[in-house]
Amino acid sequence: MSTRISESIYKWLNFVQFRLFPPVCVLCRQPGQQRTDLCRACQWSLPRIQHPCHCCALPLPPGEYAQTRCGRCLVHPPFYARMIATLDYKPPVTALVAGFKYNDRLVNGRVLASSLGELLQSAYTQEQLPGLLLPVPLHARRLRQRGYNQSLQLARWLSRDTGIPVAPELVIRTRDTPHQTGLGAAQRRKNLRGAFQLNPAVKIPSSTPVAIVDDVVTTGTTVNEMARVLLKGGACEVHVWALARTVV
């Protein structure tokens, strides 16, 4: 089936779906906007990251220009070149992500993905977009417990919106690392050392930037370790796309 026919079918199914099942806001349960399960008031109330660093997406100090790097990224640059994160990871974003990640609330993820997609449209020209999307992989045991990889689902939505192919097999998670919650930066790095490796059966096109897709970036340790592996394996540049970023 051609891409054009697939897109037409997808648009028609969306039209029928929203005619039969009008959108309801996932936060306040009031009627949502057209094609969005979020009302306008709740959409405007979401905590967005203001004046982010071009590299790590943390807010820049007052007076700094947009599109610049913060002092920390200048002194200790990460392996990834750019991070795009829409929202500050605090309520109500925390509840939306938890529902998406642990309770099969896919509608929450789709709402957040739409917000990220809008930011991506303004952040890139068509020529600047990465060539591959790589969802952060789950270890096989964790995947069996959870039932699905939320980062893979997110990558599929973004792929449908941008036309960029998803390459979930590019990097393999070799160790089922303990949860990072409560760990400091040094402990997180130690926890993730050797946790990822390139799939020897897959080759990275040398001229193709890769975008790592994740739900939440906290310290950036996970995506930085993946970016290191990708660059070592021949990727020319690595970006990070996330629904939310821990700011404080």
C-alpha positions in Angstrom: 0.0 0.0 0.0 1.4 3.4 -1.0 2.2 6.1 1.6 -0.4 8.4 0.2 -3.2 5.8 0.4 -2.1 5.0 4.0 -2.2 8.6 5.0 -5.7 9.1 3.4 -7.0 6.0 5.3 -5.5 7.3 8.5 -7.1 10.7 8.1 -10.5 9.2 7.2 -10.4 6.9 10.3 -9.4 9.8 12.5 -12.3 11.8 11.1 -14.8 9.0 11.8 -13.4 8.4 15.3 -13.7 12.0 16.4 -17.2 12.2 14.9 -18.4 9.1 16.8 -16.4 9.7 20.0 -15.9 13.5 20.6 -12.7 14.3 22.5 -12.8 14.6 26.3 -10.0 16.3 28.2 -7.8 13.8 29.9 -7.2 16.2 32.8 -10.6 17.8 33.7 -13.0 15.5 31.7 -14.6 18.5 30.0 -15.0 18.5 26.2 -11.7 18.6 24.5 -10.6 20.6 21.5 -11.2 19.2 18.0 -8.9 16.2 17.4 -7.3 16.7 20.8 -8.2 15.0 24.2 -7.3 18.2 26.0 -9.3 21.3 26.6 -7.9 24.7 25.8 -7.6 25.7 29.5 -5.7 22.6 30.4 -3.5 22.9 27.4 -2.4 26.4 28.3 -1.8 25.3 31.9 0.8 22.7 31.1 4.2 23.7 32.4 6.4 24.4 29.4 10.2 24.8 29.5 10.9 28.5 28.8 14.1 29.6 27.0 15.8 26.2 27.0 19.5 25.5 26.3 19.9 24.4 22.8 21.9 21.4 23.9 20.3 20.0 27.2 16.9 21.7 27.1 17.3 23.1 30.7 16.2 26.8 31.1 18.9 29.3 30.3 19.7 32.0 32.9 17.8 35.3 32.5 19.2 37.4 29.7 20.7 34.6 27.7 19.7 34.3 24.1 17.7 31.3 22.7 19.6 28.8 20.5 22.7 29.1 22.8 24.3 26.5 25.2 24.3 26.8 28.9 27.6 27.1 30.8 27.5 23.5 31.8 27.1 22.2 28.3 29.9 24.5 27.1 32.3 23.2 29.8 31.1 19.5 29.8 29.4 19.0 26.4 27.3 15.8 26.3 27.6 13.3 23.5 24.2 14.4 22.0 24.2 17.6 20.0 20.7 18.8 20.7 17.7 18.0 23.0 14.1 18.9 22.4 11.8 18.6 25.4 8.5 20.3 25.6 7.3 20.2 29.2 8.7 20.6 32.7 8.3 17.2 34.5 5.9 18.3 37.3 2.2 18.1 37.9 0.0 17.5 35.9 2.6 16.2 33.5 3.8 13.6 36.0 0.4 12.1 36.2 -0.1 12.1 32.5 3.3 10.3 31.9 2.6 7.8 34.7 -0.7 6.9 33.2 0.9 6.4 29.8 3.9 4.5 31.1 2.4 2.2 33.7 -1.4 2.1 33.2 -1.8 1.7 29.4 -3.3 5.2 29.1 -2.2 5.6 25.5 -4.4 8.7 25.1 -2.2 10.5 27.6 0.9 9.7 25.6 -0.8 10.8 22.4 -1.8 14.1 23.9 1.8 14.7 25.1 3.2 13.5 21.7 1.1 16.1 19.9 2.6 18.8 22.1 6.1 17.6 21.3 5.3 17.3 17.6 4.2 21.0 17.5 7.6 22.0 19.1 9.5 19.9 16.6 7.8 21.6 13.7 9.0 25.0 14.8 12.5 23.7 15.8 13.5 22.1 12.5 13.3 22.7 8.8 12.6 19.6 6.7 16.2 19.5 5.7 17.4 19.6 9.4 15.3 16.6 10.6 17.2 13.5 11.8 17.0 10.5 9.5 16.2 7.8 12.1 14.2 7.6 15.3 15.6 5.4 18.0 13.3 4.7 21.0 15.1 4.0 24.3 15.0 0.2 24.5 13.7 -1.8 27.4 15.4 -5.0 28.6 13.5 -8.1 27.6 12.5 -8.8 31.2 11.2 -5.3 31.8 9.3 -5.4 28.5 7.5 -8.6 29.6 6.6 -7.0 32.9 5.2 -3.8 31.4 3.8 -5.2 28.2 5.0 -2.6 25.9 7.7 0.0 25.4 6.3 3.5 25.8 9.2 5.1 24.0 8.6 2.8 21.0 4.9 3.9 20.9 6.0 7.5 21.2 8.5 7.1 18.3 5.8 5.5 16.1 3.5 8.5 16.7 6.3 10.9 15.9 7.3 8.9 12.8 3.7 9.1 11.5 3.8 12.9 12.0 7.3 13.5 10.6 7.8 10.7 8.1 11.1 9.7 9.8 11.5 5.9 10.0 11.8 4.2 13.4 14.8 1.9 14.0 14.1 0.1 17.3 16.6 -2.6 16.6 19.6 -0.2 16.3 20.6 -0.4 19.9 20.2 -3.3 22.3 19.8 -3.1 26.1 22.1 -5.8 27.4 21.5 -5.4 31.1 18.3 -4.9 33.1 19.6 -2.0 35.2 17.9 -1.0 38.5 15.6 2.0 38.5 17.5 5.3 38.4 15.1 7.1 40.8 16.9 8.5 43.8 20.4 8.0 42.3 22.9 10.8 41.9 24.6 11.6 38.6 27.7 9.5 39.3 25.6 6.5 40.5 23.5 6.8 37.4 26.5 6.7 35.1 27.9 3.6 37.0 24.4 2.0 36.8 24.3 2.4 33.0 27.9 1.5 32.2 27.8 -1.2 29.5 24.0 -1.3 29.5 23.6 -0.6 25.8 25.4 -1.9 22.7 24.9 -1.5 19.0 23.1 -4.3 17.2 25.9 -5.9 15.0 23.3 -6.8 12.4 22.4 -3.2 11.8 24.6 -0.5 10.2 24.1 3.2 10.9 24.3 5.3 7.7 27.3 7.6 8.3 25.6 10.7 7.1 22.3 10.2 9.0 21.7 12.0 12.3 19.8 9.8 14.8 17.1 11.1 17.3 16.8 9.2 20.5 13.1 9.2 21.7 12.3 9.0 25.4 9.3 9.9 27.6 11.2 11.7 30.4 14.8 12.9 30.7 15.9 13.4 34.3 19.7 13.9 34.4 20.2 12.9 30.8 22.5 10.0 31.8 20.6 7.3 29.8 20.3 9.2 26.6 23.9 10.4 26.9 25.2 6.8 27.3 23.1 5.8 24.2 24.5 8.8 22.3 28.0 7.8 23.1 27.4 4.3 21.8 25.8 5.6 18.6 28.7 8.0 17.9 31.2 5.2 18.5 29.2 3.1 16.0 29.4 5.7 13.3 26.4 8.1 13.7 27.4 11.6 12.5 25.2 13.3 15.2 22.7 12.4 17.9 19.6 14.4 19.0 17.2 13.7 21.9 13.5 14.1 21.7 11.5 13.8 25.0 8.0 14.5 26.2 9.3 16.1 29.4 12.4 17.1 31.2 13.1 17.4 34.9 14.1 21.0 35.4 14.6 21.1 39.2 
